[in-house]
Amino acid sequence: MMDTRRTTEAGEPVIEARGLHFRAGASHILRGIDLTVERGEVVALLGANGSGKSTLVRSLVGINTPSEGTVRLLGQPLGSGRGAAVDWSRIGYVPQRAGAGGGIPSTAQEVVASGLLHGRRLRLPRGWRDQVESALDQVGLADRMRDPVHLLSGGQQQRILIARALVREPDLLVLDEPVAGVDVASQEAFADTMRRLVDGGLTVLVVLHELGELEPLVTRAVVLGHGKVVHDGAPPRARHDHEGAGRRHRHPHADDNTLGAEARVLDLEVRP
Amino acid sequence: MITLMLTDPFMQRALLAALLVGVTAPVVGTYLVQRKLSLLGDGIGHVALTGVALGWLVGAGMGLTPNDALAVPGAVVAAVVGSVLIEVVRRRGRTSGDLALAIMFYGGIAGGVLLIGIAGGSSGNLMQYLFGSISTVSDADLWLTVVLSLVVLTIGVGLRHALFSVSHDEEFAIASGLPVWALNVVVAVVSALTVTVAMRVVGLLLVSALMIVPVAVAQQVTHAFGRTMLAACVVGVVVCVSGLTITYWHNVSPGATIVVLAIAVYAVVSLVAPLLTRGRPAHDPHPDLPDDVDLPAAATERAAAAAKECR
């Protein structure tokens, strides 16, 4: 499918953010972010809780409207024109966790099918059931198609959200902590899926708390600190004193918003 | 006896109106429950009352007979304007929105009572709109009901996947480039039209019940959005038609009968549903995955035994 896609103009960045600022009330969350992601890159967005990672990716996909600055996706500006020019069929977004969801139980099939709607396409295409099934198959949940999502475990719900982004066969995948709270076996399965997609030409921007199983795939790391880019280049090593079996349990991936940036130390060692 | 009822022209009109309302109200109600706006119908109903009185006032000013000829069109206009305003307020921010909505609800009722007085009527004239008056459905009312119901059903069913997407996860819909604001306004306008369609059958004060209670019934027996909507429509039609039929032989309020019937169905289903699902064979809900920690041999054995029990 990838080869039939329109490709981004030669040399045009997939994501290009210039001078992004985001203010929520009195807090200045993003303080002048420049970020470029080129075609075929796998960029990890790292930083302590509260450093602005989620706010940044939410600004890049149009959920947050930045107070200042511009975002271009696949060469088209996002924003004032309601992002009408952006080709949304080529972008998949995976939020940090399943939202509160609706008041009515929905099946995995129904939730994943909603990923087939984008831009001006408001109705499901022919053969949508097969597309949904193959997306669920990629995350290993094809047998749960008719199960209500709210009865699945947290890790399975996370995989449903990944399938919802994959179902439109995007060229760019933006993921917000896709493996937070997911066991090692599922993380490995997720890394395998990602490896296959990246080999097929997928561009990835992924918010991570630690590189984990995705480490071999990551081509570049961008580290945020206090709303600014503090590192952009080779993926940093994890701190040695944090390594070991106990580590995962000492960092329960608490909600980004509930912890002040000041309260957490930057969890990464940046190589000079 | 049934043929007697079916040959009565009043009853024919009333039954058709009840049938249409029974289908449309739950379709819209499903989206409202999905986005946790169950009380939106109530809010629109209050605002529609001002529209009824406004229509009456304009009709009286123009010397129309009957003097409530413009009441239903007035309600349609006020409900649509009110629902779009509610959506605007909701978009601005929820905290202040809650208060603004409450003010709009009270303003709707007070405005209606005030305006009907100015129009030379009394608040008694509003009773038929507050509690429904299906037996007085005229041909013109019926046509309006048919047209509005078709509009609501075409949008509610035709755009169901897009409306599901924005109702289920609005942020994902935004990040997919969907016209979220327009779709939200569509839901609001369709809700407004449904309120005015159902106004003659169950009355503005009970409209919301017909949108929400069938969905509450359906939710207990289904686990999918599409099926919930379908089951809710079946429940809606059954309670509307049977409620109306009861009132053909017994002199009770049709609107109240329909709503009480719907709530009775809800109560019965909530008692029966657990018995039905209990016997259903379920597969092991725990996936068979290796643990992140190394377990001692005894624990591994116990885990294997536990897995067997679940099968």
HADDOCK unambig.tbl for C-alpha pairs under 7 A between the chains (distance, minus, plus):
assign (segid A and resid 61 and name CA) (segid B and resid 175 and name CA) 5.13 0.50 0.50
assign (segid A and resid 62 and name CA) (segid B and resid 174 and name CA) 6.58 0.50 0.50
assign (segid A and resid 62 and name CA) (segid B and resid 175 and name CA) 5.76 0.50 0.50
assign (segid A and resid 63 and name CA) (segid B and resid 171 and name CA) 6.08 0.50 0.50
assign (segid A and resid 63 and name CA) (segid B and resid 174 and name CA) 6.02 0.50 0.50
assign (segid A and resid 63 and name CA) (segid B and resid 175 and name CA) 6.11 0.50 0.50
assign (segid A and resid 83 and name CA) (segid B and resid 177 and name CA) 6.88 0.50 0.50
assign (segid A and resid 88 and name CA) (segid B and resid 176 and name CA) 5.76 0.50 0.50
assign (segid A and resid 88 and name CA) (segid B and resid 177 and name CA) 5.92 0.50 0.50
assign (segid A and resid 93 and name CA) (segid B and resid 175 and name CA) 6.66 0.50 0.50
assign (segid A and resid 99 and name CA) (segid B and resid 169 and name CA) 6.88 0.50 0.50
assign (segid A and resid 101 and name CA) (segid B and resid 168 and name CA) 5.57 0.50 0.50
assign (segid A and resid 101 and name CA) (segid B and resid 169 and name CA) 6.35 0.50 0.50
assign (segid A and resid 102 and name CA) (segid B and resid 34 and name CA) 4.48 0.50 0.50
assign (segid A and resid 102 and name CA) (segid B and resid 35 and name CA) 5.59 0.50 0.50
assign (segid A and resid 102 and name CA) (segid B and resid 36 and name CA) 6.97 0.50 0.50
assign (segid A and resid 102 and name CA) (segid B and resid 167 and name CA) 6.72 0.50 0.50
assign (segid A and resid 102 and name CA) (segid B and resid 168 and name CA) 4.82 0.50 0.50
assign (segid A and resid 103 and name CA) (segid B and resid 33 and name CA) 5.47 0.50 0.50
assign (segid A and resid 103 and name CA) (segid B and resid 34 and name CA) 4.24 0.50 0.50
assign (segid A and resid 103 and name CA) (segid B and resid 35 and name CA) 6.32 0.50 0.50
assign (segid A and resid 103 and name CA) (segid B and resid 36 and name CA) 5.81 0.50 0.50
assign (segid A and resid 104 and name CA) (segid B and resid 33 and name CA) 6.79 0.50 0.50
assign (segid A and resid 104 and name CA) (segid B and resid 34 and name CA) 5.18 0.50 0.50
assign (segid A and resid 104 and name CA) (segid B and resid 219 and name CA) 6.92 0.50 0.50
assign (segid A and resid 104 and name CA) (segid B and resid 225 and name CA) 6.27 0.50 0.50
assign (segid A and resid 105 and name CA) (segid B and resid 223 and name CA) 5.30 0.50 0.50
assign (segid A and resid 105 and name CA) (segid B and resid 224 and name CA) 5.60 0.50 0.50
assign (segid A and resid 105 and name CA) (segid B and resid 225 and name CA) 6.15 0.50 0.50
assign (segid A and resid 106 and name CA) (segid B and resid 223 and name CA) 6.23 0.50 0.50
assign (segid A and resid 106 and name CA) (segid B and resid 224 and name CA) 4.42 0.50 0.50
assign (segid A and resid 106 and name CA) (segid B and resid 225 and name CA) 4.89 0.50 0.50
assign (segid A and resid 107 and name CA) (segid B and resid 223 and name CA) 6.91 0.50 0.50
assign (segid A and resid 107 and name CA) (segid B and resid 224 and name CA) 5.26 0.50 0.50
assign (segid A and resid 114 and name CA) (segid B and resid 161 and name CA) 6.62 0.50 0.50
assign (segid A and resid 114 and name CA) (segid B and resid 165 and name CA) 5.45 0.50 0.50
assign (segid A and resid 117 and name CA) (segid B and resid 162 and name CA) 6.86 0.50 0.50
assign (segid A and resid 118 and name CA) (segid B and resid 176 and name CA) 4.78 0.50 0.50
assign (segid A and resid 118 and name CA) (segid B and resid 177 and name CA) 5.56 0.50 0.50
assign (segid A and resid 118 and name CA) (segid B and resid 178 and name CA) 5.29 0.50 0.50
assign (segid A and resid 119 and name CA) (segid B and resid 176 and name CA) 6.27 0.50 0.50
assign (segid A and resid 119 and name CA) (segid B and resid 177 and name CA) 4.42 0.50 0.50
assign (segid A and resid 119 and name CA) (segid B and resid 178 and name CA) 4.66 0.50 0.50
assign (segid A and resid 120 and name CA) (segid B and resid 178 and name CA) 6.38 0.50 0.50
assign (segid A and resid 122 and name CA) (segid B and resid 159 and name CA) 6.82 0.50 0.50
assign (segid A and resid 122 and name CA) (segid B and resid 162 and name CA) 5.24 0.50 0.50
assign (segid A and resid 123 and name CA) (segid B and resid 159 and name CA) 6.72 0.50 0.50
assign (segid A and resid 123 and name CA) (segid B and resid 161 and name CA) 6.40 0.50 0.50
assign (segid A and resid 123 and name CA) (segid B and resid 162 and name CA) 6.64 0.50 0.50
assign (segid A and resid 148 and name CA) (segid B and resid 223 and name CA) 5.71 0.50 0.50
assign (segid A and resid 148 and name CA) (segid B and resid 224 and name CA) 6.51 0.50 0.50
assign (segid A and resid 183 and name CA) (segid B and resid 292 and name CA) 6.58 0.50 0.50
assign (segid A and resid 184 and name CA) (segid B and resid 292 and name CA) 6.13 0.50 0.50
assign (segid A and resid 185 and name CA) (segid B and resid 290 and name CA) 6.92 0.50 0.50
